[in-house]
């Protein structure tokens, strides 16, 4: 049973679209099939492994969750900045996501099981890519949660200028997910013992194409930064040249990605450098990069105001709304400095234990560890502009893979 539990979680969470099963009164949140799968896995873990010996990273996760609950208690009963239902619901969501680190850690038992998990994850990635390409070219259905109406489970098709999301809630989530299989493929390709590398190249190419079609600027940059970091770690500096060429070529052949980078450069970089004399008769130029302006003028200031209200504990989970589009500001706003540093301690523990493996991989186990670690680095880049750790699918996948990678370090 334990051999198939982690692959089962990944299959259901990644591939099953976000159809709602039950609505939560007073919120836009819905209970979905993935929640029952995850809950069953956590209960199974609690019944079989709750008393086992844990590592410092597990205690760091527990510290963060305890800090979060203290913050919620303070927000509900002291500062009155969060409601009881929403505050507790969001706190329990964090428990659901982060408990999967322990699930991934406990139910990975040996290298054969890890190899099976790697193969399963690659097949899942292939299915995600094919479904996303089907949305782009064959009008396959799109299930999105980007607004309250779409979140009801409506099956739509892509409109003009829309971006694919495959089985995820939105195109940002799909792009963030793509980093993991891409880094895994790159890591595996460096192993001389891997046969049928053309299969890996094909899977990686489809995943990369899917990422381009999602047209996420921050994820595109995050992938190339982490890929460059991988090449530096394995001492292949000359490979940076074709990597840079690939990045430039990809931007040029991807109309949506090229347009979004052009918006960023023209509206914020060049416009800032071009200081014209004000003309009272000339209307002010309206910036076109709406998503960045919403962050800069509404979401981020709101999060900072919440942080200033209670710098130590924050204003509680759910207090800054559905979107902040910066996970670091969300951490500070909702859980204050205590929660921010508690979460940072988790990351520090993960990177510290991964340090011996950040070199040329010699086995699929090493490749999985370095891919998961650099995948986390990619998520941290995404977190500057996206609430990536709040996206349910990304959070579940990430904590499960990171837990499995932590156990894989003990199998080498």
C-alpha positions as CSV (number, residue, x, y, z in Angstrom):
1,X,0.0,0.0,0.0
2,X,2.7,2.5,1.0
3,X,4.5,2.0,-2.4
4,X,1.5,3.4,-4.3
5,X,0.3,6.0,-1.8
6,X,2.6,8.9,-2.9
7,X,2.1,8.2,-6.7
8,X,-1.7,8.0,-6.0
9,X,-1.6,11.4,-4.3
10,X,0.3,13.0,-7.2
11,X,-1.9,11.4,-9.9
12,X,-5.2,12.6,-8.3
13,X,-4.0,16.0,-7.3
14,X,-2.2,16.9,-10.5
15,X,-4.5,15.3,-13.1
16,X,-8.0,15.7,-11.7
17,X,-9.4,19.1,-12.7
18,X,-10.6,21.5,-10.0
19,X,-14.2,20.5,-10.0
20,X,-15.9,21.6,-6.7
21,X,-17.7,19.0,-4.7
22,X,-18.9,21.0,-1.7
23,X,-19.1,24.7,-1.2
24,X,-18.0,26.4,2.1
25,X,-20.6,28.8,3.2
26,X,-19.5,32.5,3.2
27,X,-16.4,31.9,1.1
28,X,-15.3,31.2,-2.5
29,X,-13.5,28.1,-1.2
30,X,-14.8,24.6,-2.3
31,X,-14.0,21.2,-1.0
32,X,-12.7,19.0,-3.9
33,X,-11.8,15.4,-4.5
34,X,-8.1,16.1,-3.8
35,X,-9.0,17.2,-0.3
36,X,-10.5,13.8,0.5
37,X,-7.4,12.0,-1.0
38,X,-5.0,14.2,1.0
39,X,-7.1,13.8,4.2
40,X,-7.1,10.0,3.9
41,X,-3.3,10.0,3.4
42,X,-2.8,12.2,6.4
43,X,-5.1,10.1,8.6
44,X,-3.3,6.9,7.4
45,X,0.1,8.6,8.3
46,X,-1.2,9.7,11.7
47,X,-2.4,6.1,12.5
48,X,0.8,4.5,11.5
49,X,3.7,6.9,12.0
50,X,2.8,9.8,14.3
51,X,5.2,8.6,17.0
52,X,8.2,7.9,14.9
53,X,11.4,9.9,15.3
54,X,11.5,13.1,13.2
55,X,14.1,15.4,11.9
56,X,14.7,19.1,12.8
57,X,12.9,20.1,9.6
58,X,9.7,18.4,10.9
59,X,10.0,20.4,14.1
60,X,10.5,23.6,12.1
61,X,7.2,22.9,10.2
62,X,5.4,22.3,13.5
63,X,6.9,25.5,14.9
64,X,5.5,27.5,11.9
65,X,2.1,25.9,12.2
66,X,1.9,26.6,15.9
67,X,3.0,30.2,15.2
68,X,0.2,30.4,12.6
69,X,-2.4,29.2,15.1
70,X,-1.3,31.7,17.7
71,X,-1.5,34.4,15.1
72,X,-5.0,33.4,14.2
73,X,-6.1,33.3,17.8
74,X,-4.7,36.8,18.3
75,X,-6.4,38.0,15.1
76,X,-9.8,36.6,16.0
77,X,-9.9,37.4,19.7
78,X,-7.5,40.3,20.3
79,X,-7.0,42.5,17.2
80,X,-10.3,41.4,15.6
81,X,-8.7,41.4,12.1
82,X,-9.8,37.9,11.0
83,X,-13.1,36.1,11.2
84,X,-13.4,32.8,13.1
85,X,-14.6,30.7,10.2
86,X,-12.2,32.0,7.6
87,X,-9.2,32.2,10.0
88,X,-9.5,28.7,11.2
89,X,-10.2,27.4,7.7
90,X,-7.1,29.0,6.3
91,X,-5.0,27.7,9.2
92,X,-6.3,24.1,8.6
93,X,-5.4,24.5,4.9
94,X,-1.8,25.1,5.9
95,X,-1.9,22.0,8.1
96,X,-3.3,20.0,5.2
97,X,-0.6,21.1,2.8
98,X,2.4,21.0,5.1
99,X,1.5,17.6,6.7
100,X,2.2,16.1,3.3
101,X,5.9,16.7,3.9
102,X,5.7,14.2,6.7
103,X,3.6,11.9,4.5
104,X,6.1,12.0,1.7
105,X,8.9,11.4,4.2
106,X,7.3,8.5,5.9
107,X,5.9,6.5,3.0
108,X,9.1,6.6,0.9
109,X,10.8,3.4,2.1
110,X,13.5,2.4,-0.5
111,X,15.2,3.3,-3.8
112,X,13.0,1.1,-5.9
113,X,10.0,2.9,-4.6
114,X,11.7,6.2,-5.4
115,X,12.4,5.1,-8.9
116,X,8.7,4.2,-9.3
117,X,7.7,7.6,-8.0
118,X,10.1,9.3,-10.5
119,X,8.6,7.4,-13.4
120,X,5.1,8.1,-12.3
121,X,5.8,11.8,-11.9
122,X,7.3,12.0,-15.4
123,X,4.2,10.3,-16.9
124,X,2.0,12.7,-15.0
125,X,4.0,15.6,-16.4
126,X,3.5,14.2,-19.9
127,X,-0.2,14.0,-19.4
128,X,-0.3,17.6,-18.1
129,X,1.6,18.8,-21.2
130,X,-0.6,16.9,-23.6
131,X,-3.8,18.2,-22.0
132,X,-2.5,21.7,-22.0
133,X,-1.6,21.4,-25.7
134,X,-5.1,20.0,-26.3
135,X,-6.6,23.1,-24.8
136,X,-4.4,25.3,-27.1
137,X,-4.9,23.5,-30.4
138,X,-8.0,21.2,-30.0
139,X,-10.4,23.2,-27.9
140,X,-10.2,20.8,-25.0
141,X,-12.1,22.0,-21.9
142,X,-10.6,24.5,-19.4
143,X,-11.5,24.3,-15.7
144,X,-10.4,27.4,-13.9
145,X,-10.8,29.0,-10.5
146,X,-9.5,32.5,-11.5
147,X,-12.8,34.1,-10.5
148,X,-15.9,33.1,-8.4
149,X,-18.0,32.2,-11.5
150,X,-15.3,30.0,-13.1
151,X,-14.7,28.3,-9.7
152,X,-18.1,26.7,-9.9
153,X,-16.6,24.1,-12.2
154,X,-17.7,25.4,-15.6
155,X,-16.1,23.7,-18.6
156,X,-14.9,26.4,-21.0
157,X,-12.6,26.7,-23.9
158,X,-9.8,29.2,-24.4
159,X,-10.8,32.6,-25.7
160,X,-8.6,34.8,-27.9
161,X,-5.5,35.7,-26.0
162,X,-6.2,33.4,-23.1
163,X,-3.5,31.1,-21.8
164,X,-3.6,27.4,-21.1
165,X,-3.8,26.0,-17.6
166,X,-4.1,22.3,-18.3
167,X,-5.5,20.6,-15.1
168,X,-4.5,23.5,-12.8
169,X,-6.5,26.5,-11.5
170,X,-4.7,29.0,-13.7
171,X,-1.8,29.5,-16.0
172,X,0.5,30.7,-13.2
173,X,0.0,27.4,-11.4
174,X,0.7,25.4,-14.5
175,X,3.9,27.3,-15.1
176,X,5.1,26.9,-11.6
177,X,4.5,23.1,-11.7
178,X,6.5,22.8,-15.0
179,X,9.7,23.7,-13.2
180,X,9.8,20.4,-11.3
181,X,9.6,18.0,-14.2
182,X,11.9,20.2,-16.3
183,X,14.6,20.2,-13.7
184,X,14.1,16.4,-13.1
185,X,14.5,15.7,-16.8
186,X,17.7,17.9,-17.0
187,X,19.1,16.1,-13.9
188,X,18.4,12.7,-15.3
189,X,19.9,13.5,-18.7
190,X,23.3,14.0,-17.0
191,X,23.3,10.4,-15.8
192,X,25.3,8.0,-18.1
193,X,23.3,5.0,-17.0
194,X,20.0,6.3,-18.1
195,X,18.7,4.6,-21.3
196,X,16.2,5.9,-23.8
197,X,17.2,9.5,-23.2
198,X,15.2,10.5,-26.3
199,X,12.1,9.8,-24.2
200,X,13.3,12.2,-21.5
201,X,14.1,14.8,-24.1
202,X,10.6,14.4,-25.6
203,X,8.9,14.7,-22.2
204,X,11.0,17.7,-21.3
205,X,10.4,19.4,-24.7
206,X,6.6,19.1,-24.2
207,X,6.8,20.4,-20.6
208,X,8.9,23.3,-21.9
209,X,6.4,24.1,-24.7
210,X,3.6,24.0,-22.2
211,X,5.5,26.4,-19.9
212,X,6.0,28.8,-22.9
213,X,2.3,28.7,-23.7
214,X,1.4,29.6,-20.2
215,X,3.3,32.9,-20.8
216,X,4.3,33.4,-17.2
217,X,7.2,35.9,-17.1
218,X,8.3,35.2,-13.6
219,X,8.3,31.4,-14.0
220,X,10.1,31.6,-17.3
221,X,12.9,33.6,-15.6
222,X,12.8,31.3,-12.5
223,X,13.3,28.3,-14.7
224,X,16.3,29.7,-16.5
225,X,17.9,31.0,-13.3
226,X,17.5,27.5,-11.6
227,X,18.7,25.7,-14.8
228,X,21.8,28.0,-14.9
229,X,22.4,27.3,-11.2
230,X,22.3,23.6,-11.9
231,X,24.9,24.0,-14.7
232,X,27.1,25.9,-12.3
233,X,26.7,23.2,-9.6
234,X,27.8,20.5,-12.0
235,X,30.6,22.6,-13.4
236,X,29.3,22.9,-17.0
237,X,29.8,26.7,-17.4
238,X,30.1,26.5,-21.2
239,X,26.5,25.0,-21.3
240,X,25.3,28.5,-20.1
241,X,25.8,29.8,-23.7
242,X,23.2,27.5,-25.4
243,X,21.0,28.0,-22.3
244,X,21.0,31.8,-22.9
245,X,20.4,31.3,-26.6
246,X,17.5,29.0,-25.9
247,X,16.0,31.7,-23.5
248,X,16.3,34.5,-26.1
249,X,15.0,32.3,-28.9
250,X,12.0,31.2,-26.8
251,X,11.0,34.7,-26.1
252,X,11.2,35.7,-29.7
253,X,9.0,32.7,-30.9
254,X,6.4,33.0,-28.1
255,X,4.2,36.0,-29.0
256,X,2.4,36.2,-25.7
257,X,5.7,35.9,-23.7
258,X,7.4,38.5,-26.0
259,X,4.4,40.8,-25.6
260,X,4.4,40.6,-21.8
261,X,8.2,41.2,-21.5
262,X,7.8,44.1,-23.9
263,X,5.0,45.6,-21.7
264,X,7.3,45.3,-18.7
265,X,10.3,47.0,-20.4
266,X,8.3,49.7,-22.2
267,X,6.0,50.6,-19.3
268,X,8.3,50.4,-16.4
269,X,12.0,50.5,-17.4
270,X,12.0,52.7,-20.5
271,X,9.2,54.9,-19.2
272,X,11.0,55.6,-16.0
273,X,14.2,56.6,-17.9
274,X,12.3,58.9,-20.3
275,X,11.7,62.0,-18.2
276,X,9.7,64.4,-20.3
277,X,8.6,67.9,-19.3
278,X,5.0,67.7,-18.1
279,X,2.5,69.1,-20.5
280,X,-0.7,70.4,-18.8
281,X,-2.7,69.9,-22.1
282,X,-1.4,66.3,-22.6
283,X,-3.3,63.5,-20.7
284,X,-1.0,61.3,-18.6
285,X,0.1,58.1,-20.2
286,X,-1.7,55.1,-18.9
287,X,0.5,52.1,-18.1
288,X,-0.6,48.9,-19.7
289,X,0.9,46.3,-17.4
290,X,-2.2,46.1,-15.3
291,X,-1.2,43.0,-13.2
292,X,2.0,44.7,-12.0
293,X,0.2,47.9,-11.2
294,X,-2.5,46.1,-9.2
295,X,0.3,44.6,-7.1
296,X,2.2,47.8,-6.7
297,X,-0.8,50.1,-5.9
298,X,-3.3,47.8,-4.2
299,X,-2.3,44.4,-3.0
300,X,1.2,45.0,-1.7
301,X,0.3,48.2,0.2
302,X,-2.6,46.4,1.8
303,X,-0.3,43.6,3.0
304,X,2.2,46.1,4.4
305,X,-0.6,47.9,6.2
306,X,-1.6,44.6,7.8
307,X,2.0,43.9,8.8
308,X,2.4,47.4,10.4
309,X,-0.8,46.8,12.4
310,X,0.8,43.8,14.3
311,X,4.5,43.3,13.3
312,X,5.1,40.4,15.7
313,X,2.1,38.1,14.9
314,X,0.5,39.7,11.9
315,X,-3.3,40.0,11.4
316,X,-4.0,36.3,10.9
317,X,-4.6,33.9,8.0
318,X,-7.3,35.2,5.5
319,X,-7.0,38.8,6.8
320,X,-5.4,40.2,3.6
321,X,-7.9,38.7,1.1
322,X,-7.6,36.1,-1.6
323,X,-4.6,37.6,-3.4
324,X,-1.5,39.4,-2.3
325,X,0.6,38.2,-5.2
326,X,3.7,38.1,-3.1
327,X,4.1,35.2,-0.6
328,X,6.7,37.0,1.4
329,X,4.5,40.0,2.1
330,X,1.6,37.6,2.8
331,X,3.8,35.8,5.4
332,X,4.6,39.1,7.1
333,X,1.0,40.4,6.9
334,X,-0.7,37.2,8.2
335,X,1.8,35.8,10.7
336,X,4.2,38.7,11.3
337,X,7.9,38.4,11.9
338,X,7.5,35.3,14.0
339,X,5.8,33.4,11.2
340,X,8.2,34.8,8.6
341,X,11.3,33.6,10.4
342,X,9.6,30.3,11.3
343,X,8.9,29.6,7.6
344,X,12.5,30.7,6.8
345,X,13.8,28.2,9.3
346,X,12.0,25.4,7.3
347,X,13.7,26.5,4.1
348,X,17.1,26.8,5.9
349,X,16.7,23.2,7.2
350,X,15.8,21.9,3.8
351,X,18.7,23.6,2.0
352,X,21.2,22.7,4.7
353,X,20.4,18.9,4.4
354,X,20.5,19.2,0.6
355,X,23.9,20.9,0.5
356,X,25.9,17.6,0.0
357,X,23.8,16.7,-3.0
358,X,24.1,20.0,-4.9
359,X,26.7,18.7,-7.3
360,X,26.8,16.4,-10.3
361,X,24.2,13.6,-9.7
362,X,25.5,10.1,-9.8
363,X,22.1,8.2,-9.5
364,X,18.4,8.8,-10.0
365,X,18.2,9.4,-6.3
366,X,20.7,12.3,-6.5
367,X,18.9,13.6,-9.6
368,X,15.6,13.6,-7.7
369,X,17.1,15.4,-4.7
370,X,18.7,18.2,-6.7
371,X,15.6,18.6,-8.9
372,X,13.3,19.0,-5.8
373,X,15.7,21.4,-4.1
374,X,16.2,23.6,-7.2
375,X,12.4,23.3,-7.8
376,X,12.0,24.9,-4.4
377,X,14.4,27.7,-5.4
378,X,12.2,28.2,-8.5
379,X,9.1,28.5,-6.3
380,X,10.8,31.0,-4.1
381,X,11.4,33.2,-7.2
382,X,7.8,32.8,-8.2
383,X,6.7,33.8,-4.7
384,X,7.9,37.3,-5.4
385,X,4.9,37.9,-7.8
386,X,2.6,34.9,-7.0
387,X,1.0,33.4,-3.9
388,X,2.5,30.2,-5.1
389,X,2.5,28.4,-1.7
390,X,-1.2,29.2,-1.3
391,X,-2.2,27.5,-4.6
392,X,-3.6,24.1,-3.5
393,X,-2.2,21.9,-6.2
394,X,1.2,23.5,-6.1
395,X,1.4,23.4,-2.3
396,X,0.4,19.7,-2.2
397,X,2.8,18.7,-4.9
398,X,5.7,20.7,-3.5
399,X,5.4,19.5,0.1
400,X,4.9,15.9,-1.0
401,X,8.0,16.0,-3.3
402,X,10.1,17.9,-0.7
403,X,9.2,15.3,2.0
404,X,10.1,12.5,-0.4
405,X,13.4,14.2,-1.2
406,X,14.2,14.6,2.4
407,X,13.8,10.9,2.9
408,X,15.8,10.2,-0.3
409,X,18.8,11.9,1.3
410,X,18.7,9.1,3.9
411,X,18.6,6.4,1.2
412,X,21.8,7.4,-0.5
